[in-house]
Amino acid sequence: MTARAEDLPPGPATKREWRRLLRAARAAVAPEIRAQRAEALAAGMLRIAAEHEGPLCAYLPVGSEPGSSAAVDALRDAGFEVLLPIVPAQPGPLDWARHDGRLAPGPIGLREPAGPRLGPTAIGRARLVFVPALAVDRRGVRLGQAGGYYDRSLPLATPGTPLVAVVDEGELVDELPVEPHDHRVTAVLQPSGRTAVG
């Protein structure tokens, strides 16, 4: 099952409606298909990372988010300095720490790196940023989980840094609702490959 605009209720689609549809579609994916797609995403992330030198930001998927912690480990094992996010106690930009293999429980069911915190501006050191998303449209508009952490964090990345949203098949759509605070991405990685957007 994939997310399509025609599956939404009639009238203007809200972010809430999109999130409901996309979460249901992800939950319906069979575990074996999810595992195959996670392997394809890991290979895609490694291919993209090989095009860039320097640190990169990634994330540990939660629940039905596409990808796997194995992809993050593979990036580290390939010699990349991988920065992982830490959710702050108060709403704001994400903190970051190097991925050295040690993880600790974080808020809202997340796992986070156990090493020293580098601060929100550490994203500015990254030469590539992988971003979780529920969907992205062809203009680069990204729909997240509604916490706003990435919309506060991505503006701190160095201008020109590739911002690659990682999504499942069917989650690159024609148009999503957009608000002034939404920070756009530059590319989308699906299991079937990468697409430039924006």
Legacy VTK file of the C-alpha trace (Angstrom):
# vtk DataFile Version 3.0
C-alpha trace
ASCII
DATASET POLYDATA
POINTS 198 float
0.000 0.000 0.000
1.338 3.435 -0.923
0.277 6.955 -0.002
-1.418 8.791 -2.831
-3.163 12.136 -2.980
-6.297 10.490 -4.391
-6.616 8.409 -1.201
-7.261 11.526 0.886
-10.749 12.771 1.773
-12.296 15.339 -0.604
-11.376 18.993 -0.104
-8.089 20.508 1.040
-5.847 17.932 2.692
-4.494 18.909 6.086
-1.216 17.756 7.577
-3.219 15.752 10.096
-5.039 13.894 7.306
-1.767 13.202 5.511
-0.172 11.889 8.701
-3.102 9.585 9.398
-2.991 8.172 5.857
0.782 7.755 5.775
1.025 6.131 9.197
-1.711 3.653 8.254
0.072 2.826 4.992
3.355 2.210 6.824
1.673 0.017 9.412
0.224 -2.131 6.608
3.634 -3.021 5.123
4.522 -6.665 5.773
7.628 -7.194 7.951
9.527 -9.034 5.210
8.863 -6.187 2.737
9.924 -3.642 5.361
13.186 -5.561 5.882
13.901 -5.697 2.124
13.251 -1.973 1.804
15.474 -1.236 4.808
18.352 -3.069 3.099
17.802 -1.063 -0.083
17.743 2.193 1.885
20.971 1.261 3.686
22.671 0.636 0.336
21.327 3.939 -0.978
22.569 5.849 2.057
26.047 4.358 1.623
26.091 5.307 -2.075
25.094 8.890 -1.307
27.535 9.179 1.588
30.379 8.016 -0.677
29.840 11.181 -2.754
30.647 13.444 0.220
33.598 13.931 2.535
33.272 14.860 6.165
30.772 14.227 8.939
27.178 13.355 8.213
23.976 13.457 10.220
21.688 10.446 10.328
18.980 9.134 12.665
17.770 5.910 14.233
14.355 4.903 12.853
11.525 4.435 15.320
8.437 2.249 14.908
7.490 1.913 11.242
9.919 4.583 10.012
11.770 3.353 6.924
15.353 2.233 7.357
17.186 0.516 10.171
19.833 1.002 12.816
21.967 -1.349 10.673
22.188 1.426 8.053
23.572 3.841 10.646
26.074 1.227 11.825
27.083 0.549 8.209
27.822 4.247 7.682
29.988 4.307 10.797
31.721 1.047 9.852
32.492 2.538 6.422
34.539 5.210 8.167
32.083 8.095 8.260
31.775 10.290 11.325
28.050 9.901 12.020
26.206 12.410 14.194
22.897 11.273 15.678
20.171 13.505 17.118
19.245 13.977 20.751
15.771 15.338 21.497
16.026 18.334 23.861
14.069 18.557 27.100
12.319 21.705 25.840
11.067 22.277 22.271
13.923 23.546 20.153
16.580 22.362 17.725
18.023 18.895 18.149
21.270 18.313 19.998
23.814 15.950 18.372
26.424 13.389 19.447
28.841 11.101 17.587
27.651 7.558 17.013
30.189 5.294 18.678
27.840 2.315 18.988
26.639 3.107 22.499
22.956 4.001 22.727
20.771 5.118 25.626
16.997 5.344 25.991
15.670 8.770 25.066
12.283 10.473 25.282
9.175 9.334 23.371
10.566 5.853 22.710
13.696 7.047 20.912
17.236 5.752 21.281
20.026 8.276 21.307
23.830 8.244 21.329
25.378 7.974 24.775
28.499 10.027 24.012
29.163 13.695 24.785
26.670 16.183 23.425
27.971 18.509 20.745
25.178 21.087 20.768
22.567 22.077 18.168
25.112 23.830 15.935
27.001 20.549 15.319
24.716 19.993 12.314
26.640 22.837 10.695
29.717 20.552 10.501
27.849 17.940 8.473
28.442 17.680 4.739
25.327 15.522 4.310
22.145 15.255 6.386
19.741 12.316 6.275
16.329 13.394 7.569
13.342 11.267 8.618
10.048 12.153 6.956
6.543 10.815 6.531
6.437 12.202 2.994
8.059 14.793 0.749
6.612 16.578 -2.248
8.311 17.484 -5.501
8.959 21.032 -4.249
11.005 19.661 -1.331
8.280 20.236 1.258
8.779 17.682 4.035
6.073 16.311 6.312
7.439 15.198 9.680
5.871 13.701 12.787
4.709 17.143 14.057
7.358 17.716 16.722
9.037 20.516 14.780
12.555 19.469 15.830
13.935 19.163 12.309
12.294 22.378 11.127
14.231 24.097 13.921
17.445 22.153 13.223
17.799 22.165 9.436
18.278 25.963 9.212
21.476 25.453 11.255
23.001 23.270 8.524
25.634 24.924 6.336
23.988 26.396 3.209
24.329 24.045 0.253
24.544 20.909 2.401
22.429 18.132 0.835
19.351 17.459 2.968
18.108 13.995 2.003
14.746 12.845 3.347
14.470 9.071 3.780
10.981 7.743 2.989
9.221 4.580 1.935
7.952 3.793 -1.552
5.014 5.994 -2.540
5.893 8.732 -0.055
7.235 11.129 -2.690
4.009 12.927 -3.639
3.027 15.797 -5.903
2.065 18.336 -3.253
1.824 18.569 0.537
0.415 21.325 2.747
3.144 23.811 3.619
3.583 26.408 6.354
6.138 29.229 6.579
8.249 27.411 9.191
8.579 24.214 7.115
12.192 23.729 6.028
12.560 22.118 2.621
14.853 19.263 1.682
16.912 18.880 -1.478
16.449 15.181 -2.263
14.409 12.116 -1.371
15.742 8.600 -0.912
13.242 5.773 -1.375
14.139 2.071 -1.512
13.971 2.354 -5.318
16.483 5.224 -5.459
17.174 8.917 -4.990
15.216 11.822 -6.508
16.230 15.479 -6.457
13.416 17.801 -5.362
12.863 21.501 -4.860
LINES 1 199
198 0 1 2 3 4 5 6 7 8 9 10 11 12 13 14 15 16 17 18 19 20 21 22 23 24 25 26 27 28 29 30 31 32 33 34 35 36 37 38 39 40 41 42 43 44 45 46 47 48 49 50 51 52 53 54 55 56 57 58 59 60 61 62 63 64 65 66 67 68 69 70 71 72 73 74 75 76 77 78 79 80 81 82 83 84 85 86 87 88 89 90 91 92 93 94 95 96 97 98 99 100 101 102 103 104 105 106 107 108 109 110 111 112 113 114 115 116 117 118 119 120 121 122 123 124 125 126 127 128 129 130 131 132 133 134 135 136 137 138 139 140 141 142 143 144 145 146 147 148 149 150 151 152 153 154 155 156 157 158 159 160 161 162 163 164 165 166 167 168 169 170 171 172 173 174 175 176 177 178 179 180 181 182 183 184 185 186 187 188 189 190 191 192 193 194 195 196 197
